[in-house]
Structure formats: structure tokens, C-alpha cells
Amino acid sequence: MHFTRMSSYDSAEVPVIVRGEGAYVYDAQGNKYLDALGGLFVSQLGHGRTDLAEVAAQQASELA
């Protein structure tokens, strides 16, 4: 939500994104949103890729 105008949430609760799957993200209430802010990586790879998370964790461990 880094390009979102936060003033639009003045009178409402800001959705808390808790998970992603494919090109979609889900908030704490289970509402589904198209991740139009995810950029190139979400467009090409999608959310919820455990294989990518495992490789990223391994690389982070090596860098720590």
C-alpha cells in the first residue's frame, strides 16, 4: 500500500493484509483484493510460493 493515498482511510479501518495467493492478497476479515501494487514480481510469480520462500530463507541465513 505504499502508493495508496492514506487520507482515504481517515474514516475507515485500514485493511490488514495477512496472506497472499497468486495475484491476490487477503485481509484479516477474509476479503480478497487484486494486488495491483505488487509490481513485476507478483505479476510474474504470484504470492504463496513456498519454494521461493524456502530459497529466500536459505539465502538470508547465509548472509546473516
Gaussian input, Z-matrix of N, CA and C with variables (Angstrom, degrees):
# hf/3-21g

backbone

0 1
 N
 C     1     B1
 C     2     B2     1     A1
 N     3     B3     2     A2     1     D1
 C     4     B4     3     A3     2     D2
 C     5     B5     4     A4     3     D3
 N     6     B6     5     A5     4     D4
 C     7     B7     6     A6     5     D5
 C     8     B8     7     A7     6     D6
 N     9     B9     8     A8     7     D7
 C    10    B10     9     A9     8     D8
 C    11    B11    10    A10     9     D9
 N    12    B12    11    A11    10    D10
 C    13    B13    12    A12    11    D11
 C    14    B14    13    A13    12    D12
 N    15    B15    14    A14    13    D13
 C    16    B16    15    A15    14    D14
 C    17    B17    16    A16    15    D15
 N    18    B18    17    A17    16    D16
 C    19    B19    18    A18    17    D17
 C    20    B20    19    A19    18    D18
 N    21    B21    20    A20    19    D19
 C    22    B22    21    A21    20    D20
 C    23    B23    22    A22    21    D21
 N    24    B24    23    A23    22    D22
 C    25    B25    24    A24    23    D23
 C    26    B26    25    A25    24    D24
 N    27    B27    26    A26    25    D25
 C    28    B28    27    A27    26    D26
 C    29    B29    28    A28    27    D27
 N    30    B30    29    A29    28    D28
 C    31    B31    30    A30    29    D29
 C    32    B32    31    A31    30    D30
 N    33    B33    32    A32    31    D31
 C    34    B34    33    A33    32    D32
 C    35    B35    34    A34    33    D33
 N    36    B36    35    A35    34    D34
 C    37    B37    36    A36    35    D35
 C    38    B38    37    A37    36    D36
 N    39    B39    38    A38    37    D37
 C    40    B40    39    A39    38    D38
 C    41    B41    40    A40    39    D39
 N    42    B42    41    A41    40    D40
 C    43    B43    42    A42    41    D41
 C    44    B44    43    A43    42    D42
 N    45    B45    44    A44    43    D43
 C    46    B46    45    A45    44    D44
 C    47    B47    46    A46    45    D45
 N    48    B48    47    A47    46    D46
 C    49    B49    48    A48    47    D47
 C    50    B50    49    A49    48    D48
 N    51    B51    50    A50    49    D49
 C    52    B52    51    A51    50    D50
 C    53    B53    52    A52    51    D51
 N    54    B54    53    A53    52    D52
 C    55    B55    54    A54    53    D53
 C    56    B56    55    A55    54    D54
 N    57    B57    56    A56    55    D55
 C    58    B58    57    A57    56    D56
 C    59    B59    58    A58    57    D57
 N    60    B60    59    A59    58    D58
 C    61    B61    60    A60    59    D59
 C    62    B62    61    A61    60    D60
 N    63    B63    62    A62    61    D61
 C    64    B64    63    A63    62    D62
 C    65    B65    64    A64    63    D63
 N    66    B66    65    A65    64    D64
 C    67    B67    66    A66    65    D65
 C    68    B68    67    A67    66    D66
 N    69    B69    68    A68    67    D67
 C    70    B70    69    A69    68    D68
 C    71    B71    70    A70    69    D69
 N    72    B72    71    A71    70    D70
 C    73    B73    72    A72    71    D71
 C    74    B74    73    A73    72    D72
 N    75    B75    74    A74    73    D73
 C    76    B76    75    A75    74    D74
 C    77    B77    76    A76    75    D75
 N    78    B78    77    A77    76    D76
 C    79    B79    78    A78    77    D77
 C    80    B80    79    A79    78    D78
 N    81    B81    80    A80    79    D79
 C    82    B82    81    A81    80    D80
 C    83    B83    82    A82    81    D81
 N    84    B84    83    A83    82    D82
 C    85    B85    84    A84    83    D83
 C    86    B86    85    A85    84    D84
 N    87    B87    86    A86    85    D85
 C    88    B88    87    A87    86    D86
 C    89    B89    88    A88    87    D87
 N    90    B90    89    A89    88    D88
 C    91    B91    90    A90    89    D89
 C    92    B92    91    A91    90    D90
 N    93    B93    92    A92    91    D91
 C    94    B94    93    A93    92    D92
 C    95    B95    94    A94    93    D93
 N    96    B96    95    A95    94    D94
 C    97    B97    96    A96    95    D95
 C    98    B98    97    A97    96    D96
 N    99    B99    98    A98    97    D97
 C   100   B100    99    A99    98    D98
 C   101   B101   100   A100    99    D99
 N   102   B102   101   A101   100   D100
 C   103   B103   102   A102   101   D101
 C   104   B104   103   A103   102   D102
 N   105   B105   104   A104   103   D103
 C   106   B106   105   A105   104   D104
 C   107   B107   106   A106   105   D105
 N   108   B108   107   A107   106   D106
 C   109   B109   108   A108   107   D107
 C   110   B110   109   A109   108   D108
 N   111   B111   110   A110   109   D109
 C   112   B112   111   A111   110   D110
 C   113   B113   112   A112   111   D111
 N   114   B114   113   A113   112   D112
 C   115   B115   114   A114   113   D113
 C   116   B116   115   A115   114   D114
 N   117   B117   116   A116   115   D115
 C   118   B118   117   A117   116   D116
 C   119   B119   118   A118   117   D117
 N   120   B120   119   A119   118   D118
 C   121   B121   120   A120   119   D119
 C   122   B122   121   A121   120   D120
 N   123   B123   122   A122   121   D121
 C   124   B124   123   A123   122   D122
 C   125   B125   124   A124   123   D123
 N   126   B126   125   A125   124   D124
 C   127   B127   126   A126   125   D125
 C   128   B128   127   A127   126   D126
 N   129   B129   128   A128   127   D127
 C   130   B130   129   A129   128   D128
 C   131   B131   130   A130   129   D129
 N   132   B132   131   A131   130   D130
 C   133   B133   132   A132   131   D131
 C   134   B134   133   A133   132   D132
 N   135   B135   134   A134   133   D133
 C   136   B136   135   A135   134   D134
 C   137   B137   136   A136   135   D135
 N   138   B138   137   A137   136   D136
 C   139   B139   138   A138   137   D137
 C   140   B140   139   A139   138   D138
 N   141   B141   140   A140   139   D139
 C   142   B142   141   A141   140   D140
 C   143   B143   142   A142   141   D141
 N   144   B144   143   A143   142   D142
 C   145   B145   144   A144   143   D143
 C   146   B146   145   A145   144   D144
 N   147   B147   146   A146   145   D145
 C   148   B148   147   A147   146   D146
 C   149   B149   148   A148   147   D147
 N   150   B150   149   A149   148   D148
 C   151   B151   150   A150   149   D149
 C   152   B152   151   A151   150   D150
 N   153   B153   152   A152   151   D151
 C   154   B154   153   A153   152   D152
 C   155   B155   154   A154   153   D153
 N   156   B156   155   A155   154   D154
 C   157   B157   156   A156   155   D155
 C   158   B158   157   A157   156   D156
 N   159   B159   158   A158   157   D157
 C   160   B160   159   A159   158   D158
 C   161   B161   160   A160   159   D159
 N   162   B162   161   A161   160   D160
 C   163   B163   162   A162   161   D161
 C   164   B164   163   A163   162   D162
 N   165   B165   164   A164   163   D163
 C   166   B166   165   A165   164   D164
 C   167   B167   166   A166   165   D165
 N   168   B168   167   A167   166   D166
 C   169   B169   168   A168   167   D167
 C   170   B170   169   A169   168   D168
 N   171   B171   170   A170   169   D169
 C   172   B172   171   A171   170   D170
 C   173   B173   172   A172   171   D171
 N   174   B174   173   A173   172   D172
 C   175   B175   174   A174   173   D173
 C   176   B176   175   A175   174   D174
 N   177   B177   176   A176   175   D175
 C   178   B178   177   A177   176   D176
 C   179   B179   178   A178   177   D177
 N   180   B180   179   A179   178   D178
 C   181   B181   180   A180   179   D179
 C   182   B182   181   A181   180   D180
 N   183   B183   182   A182   181   D181
 C   184   B184   183   A183   182   D182
 C   185   B185   184   A184   183   D183
 N   186   B186   185   A185   184   D184
 C   187   B187   186   A186   185   D185
 C   188   B188   187   A187   186   D186
 N   189   B189   188   A188   187   D187
 C   190   B190   189   A189   188   D188
 C   191   B191   190   A190   189   D189

   B1=1.4551
   B2=1.5203
   B3=1.2924
   B4=1.4484
   B5=1.5231
   B6=1.3392
   B7=1.4559
   B8=1.5259
   B9=1.3094
   B10=1.4554
   B11=1.5191
   B12=1.3279
   B13=1.4581
   B14=1.5208
   B15=1.3071
   B16=1.4583
   B17=1.5214
   B18=1.3293
   B19=1.4641
   B20=1.5215
   B21=1.3259
   B22=1.4614
   B23=1.5249
   B24=1.3375
   B25=1.4607
   B26=1.5276
   B27=1.3248
   B28=1.4614
   B29=1.5216
   B30=1.3123
   B31=1.4605
   B32=1.5301
   B33=1.3047
   B34=1.4670
   B35=1.5273
   B36=1.3125
   B37=1.4634
   B38=1.5242
   B39=1.3005
   B40=1.4597
   B41=1.5267
   B42=1.3398
   B43=1.4636
   B44=1.5239
   B45=1.3207
   B46=1.4629
   B47=1.5242
   B48=1.3280
   B49=1.4610
   B50=1.5284
   B51=1.3351
   B52=1.4642
   B53=1.5272
   B54=1.3332
   B55=1.4615
   B56=1.5198
   B57=1.3176
   B58=1.4480
   B59=1.5107
   B60=1.3227
   B61=1.4639
   B62=1.5212
   B63=1.3240
   B64=1.4626
   B65=1.5194
   B66=1.3221
   B67=1.4685
   B68=1.5240
   B69=1.3305
   B70=1.4610
   B71=1.5261
   B72=1.3227
   B73=1.4616
   B74=1.5183
   B75=1.3259
   B76=1.4606
   B77=1.5171
   B78=1.3494
   B79=1.4622
   B80=1.5233
   B81=1.3246
   B82=1.4655
   B83=1.5268
   B84=1.3472
   B85=1.4661
   B86=1.5259
   B87=1.3344
   B88=1.4578
   B89=1.5165
   B90=1.3449
   B91=1.4588
   B92=1.5243
   B93=1.3229
   B94=1.4649
   B95=1.5295
   B96=1.3500
   B97=1.4602
   B98=1.5223
   B99=1.3335
   B100=1.4549
   B101=1.5201
   B102=1.3216
   B103=1.4630
   B104=1.5244
   B105=1.3270
   B106=1.4606
   B107=1.5177
   B108=1.3326
   B109=1.4622
   B110=1.5178
   B111=1.3183
   B112=1.4555
   B113=1.5166
   B114=1.3134
   B115=1.4502
   B116=1.5144
   B117=1.2981
   B118=1.4542
   B119=1.5246
   B120=1.3342
   B121=1.4634
   B122=1.5212
   B123=1.3170
   B124=1.4611
   B125=1.5196
   B126=1.3283
   B127=1.4610
   B128=1.5198
   B129=1.3210
   B130=1.4578
   B131=1.5250
   B132=1.3337
   B133=1.4661
   B134=1.5150
   B135=1.3270
   B136=1.4552
   B137=1.5173
   B138=1.3168
   B139=1.4624
   B140=1.5254
   B141=1.3224
   B142=1.4588
   B143=1.5144
   B144=1.3098
   B145=1.4648
   B146=1.5176
   B147=1.3384
   B148=1.4663
   B149=1.5258
   B150=1.3260
   B151=1.4640
   B152=1.5283
   B153=1.3309
   B154=1.4621
   B155=1.5254
   B156=1.3253
   B157=1.4691
   B158=1.5273
   B159=1.3204
   B160=1.4697
   B161=1.5289
   B162=1.3218
   B163=1.4636
   B164=1.5228
   B165=1.3367
   B166=1.4651
   B167=1.5249
   B168=1.3380
   B169=1.4663
   B170=1.5237
   B171=1.3146
   B172=1.4657
   B173=1.5258
   B174=1.3205
   B175=1.4602
   B176=1.5260
   B177=1.3355
   B178=1.4665
   B179=1.5233
   B180=1.3319
   B181=1.4647
   B182=1.5271
   B183=1.3122
   B184=1.4623
   B185=1.5269
   B186=1.3285
   B187=1.4620
   B188=1.5190
   B189=1.3363
   B190=1.4725
   B191=1.5122
   A1=111.02
   A2=118.62
   A3=121.50
   A4=113.86
   A5=119.89
   A6=121.34
   A7=111.91
   A8=117.42
   A9=121.92
   A10=110.50
   A11=116.39
   A12=120.06
   A13=107.63
   A14=116.64
   A15=121.10
   A16=112.18
   A17=118.67
   A18=120.58
   A19=111.51
   A20=117.43
   A21=119.71
   A22=112.02
   A23=117.91
   A24=122.05
   A25=112.64
   A26=117.96
   A27=120.52
   A28=112.71
   A29=116.95
   A30=119.40
   A31=112.91
   A32=117.18
   A33=120.05
   A34=109.60
   A35=115.22
   A36=120.17
   A37=110.02
   A38=116.09
   A39=120.89
   A40=107.63
   A41=118.17
   A42=118.94
   A43=110.85
   A44=116.12
   A45=121.88
   A46=107.16
   A47=115.86
   A48=120.98
   A49=108.78
   A50=115.86
   A51=120.22
   A52=113.82
   A53=117.55
   A54=118.82
   A55=109.89
   A56=114.72
   A57=120.91
   A58=110.62
   A59=115.36
   A60=121.37
   A61=107.62
   A62=115.96
   A63=119.04
   A64=110.70
   A65=117.37
   A66=122.15
   A67=112.20
   A68=117.82
   A69=121.48
   A70=111.88
   A71=115.52
   A72=122.65
   A73=107.58
   A74=116.05
   A75=122.27
   A76=109.25
   A77=115.91
   A78=118.89
   A79=110.33
   A80=115.63
   A81=121.76
   A82=112.53
   A83=117.39
   A84=120.66
   A85=112.37
   A86=116.82
   A87=120.70
   A88=114.87
   A89=118.12
   A90=120.67
   A91=109.90
   A92=115.87
   A93=122.44
   A94=109.44
   A95=116.44
   A96=122.18
   A97=109.27
   A98=116.83
   A99=120.95
   A100=107.57
   A101=118.31
   A102=121.93
   A103=109.10
   A104=115.99
   A105=121.20
   A106=111.64
   A107=118.70
   A108=122.43
   A109=112.29
   A110=117.55
   A111=121.14
   A112=114.61
   A113=117.33
   A114=120.63
   A115=113.99
   A116=114.50
   A117=122.60
   A118=113.32
   A119=117.72
   A120=119.58
   A121=112.55
   A122=118.24
   A123=119.79
   A124=109.70
   A125=117.03
   A126=120.37
   A127=111.50
   A128=117.02
   A129=121.41
   A130=113.70
   A131=117.02
   A132=120.42
   A133=114.07
   A134=118.25
   A135=121.83
   A136=113.14
   A137=115.70
   A138=123.20
   A139=109.07
   A140=115.70
   A141=120.92
   A142=114.79
   A143=117.24
   A144=121.39
   A145=109.40
   A146=117.21
   A147=120.98
   A148=111.77
   A149=117.10
   A150=118.88
   A151=111.19
   A152=117.31
   A153=120.60
   A154=111.40
   A155=117.12
   A156=120.54
   A157=110.69
   A158=116.99
   A159=120.60
   A160=111.40
   A161=117.18
   A162=120.80
   A163=110.38
   A164=117.78
   A165=121.18
   A166=110.86
   A167=117.38
   A168=120.83
   A169=110.65
   A170=117.13
   A171=120.74
   A172=110.34
   A173=116.86
   A174=119.95
   A175=111.08
   A176=117.52
   A177=120.87
   A178=110.87
   A179=116.89
   A180=120.95
   A181=111.08
   A182=116.32
   A183=120.18
   A184=111.64
   A185=117.26
   A186=121.47
   A187=112.66
   A188=117.47
   A189=120.93
   A190=112.05
   D1=23.94
   D2=-174.58
   D3=-70.23
   D4=-18.69
   D5=177.46
   D6=-106.53
   D7=6.78
   D8=-178.26
   D9=-80.02
   D10=138.24
   D11=174.25
   D12=-72.80
   D13=109.83
   D14=-175.70
   D15=-68.85
   D16=-19.85
   D17=178.55
   D18=-62.61
   D19=-22.57
   D20=178.68
   D21=-69.62
   D22=-12.73
   D23=179.25
   D24=-101.89
   D25=9.19
   D26=-178.17
   D27=-56.23
   D28=-40.02
   D29=-175.45
   D30=-103.88
   D31=5.34
   D32=-177.79
   D33=-134.27
   D34=164.37
   D35=176.34
   D36=-73.76
   D37=139.19
   D38=175.30
   D39=-76.23
   D40=129.16
   D41=179.07
   D42=-66.03
   D43=135.73
   D44=177.23
   D45=-100.81
   D46=112.58
   D47=-178.29
   D48=-78.58
   D49=124.92
   D50=-175.35
   D51=-113.12
   D52=-17.82
   D53=178.77
   D54=-162.57
   D55=165.59
   D56=177.22
   D57=-136.61
   D58=152.53
   D59=177.78
   D60=-150.87
   D61=118.94
   D62=-176.93
   D63=62.43
   D64=-129.43
   D65=179.80
   D66=-91.99
   D67=10.23
   D68=-175.20
   D69=-116.99
   D70=152.53
   D71=171.39
   D72=-122.96
   D73=157.02
   D74=-177.07
   D75=-126.92
   D76=141.21
   D77=178.09
   D78=-92.98
   D79=179.14
   D80=-175.91
   D81=-63.47
   D82=-20.69
   D83=178.53
   D84=-93.44
   D85=2.32
   D86=178.44
   D87=88.84
   D88=4.39
   D89=177.82
   D90=-70.90
   D91=142.20
   D92=-176.50
   D93=-103.60
   D94=133.32
   D95=179.94
   D96=-128.81
   D97=138.87
   D98=171.05
   D99=-71.80
   D100=126.25
   D101=-178.58
   D102=-81.68
   D103=80.95
   D104=179.81
   D105=-81.96
   D106=-4.82
   D107=178.73
   D108=-103.74
   D109=-0.91
   D110=-175.22
   D111=-70.98
   D112=-19.14
   D113=176.99
   D114=76.18
   D115=-159.67
   D116=-172.75
   D117=-58.15
   D118=-41.78
   D119=-173.46
   D120=-68.55
   D121=-40.09
   D122=177.85
   D123=-68.59
   D124=-39.57
   D125=179.67
   D126=-60.14
   D127=-40.06
   D128=-175.69
   D129=-88.22
   D130=-36.68
   D131=-170.35
   D132=-113.69
   D133=-32.76
   D134=-178.84
   D135=82.84
   D136=168.73
   D137=176.61
   D138=-88.46
   D139=163.32
   D140=172.23
   D141=79.90
   D142=23.58
   D143=-179.47
   D144=-91.47
   D145=95.32
   D146=-178.08
   D147=-64.60
   D148=-30.89
   D149=178.28
   D150=-63.47
   D151=-38.62
   D152=177.97
   D153=-72.37
   D154=-36.19
   D155=178.41
   D156=-64.24
   D157=-40.03
   D158=179.36
   D159=-65.01
   D160=-43.01
   D161=179.32
   D162=-66.52
   D163=-40.80
   D164=178.44
   D165=-64.12
   D166=-40.14
   D167=178.38
   D168=-65.02
   D169=-40.03
   D170=178.29
   D171=-63.69
   D172=-43.97
   D173=179.74
   D174=-65.63
   D175=-41.82
   D176=178.37
   D177=-61.74
   D178=-38.17
   D179=178.55
   D180=-63.96
   D181=-38.56
   D182=178.70
   D183=-68.56
   D184=-31.47
   D185=-178.88
   D186=-82.17
   D187=-17.94
   D188=-175.96
   D189=-72.82

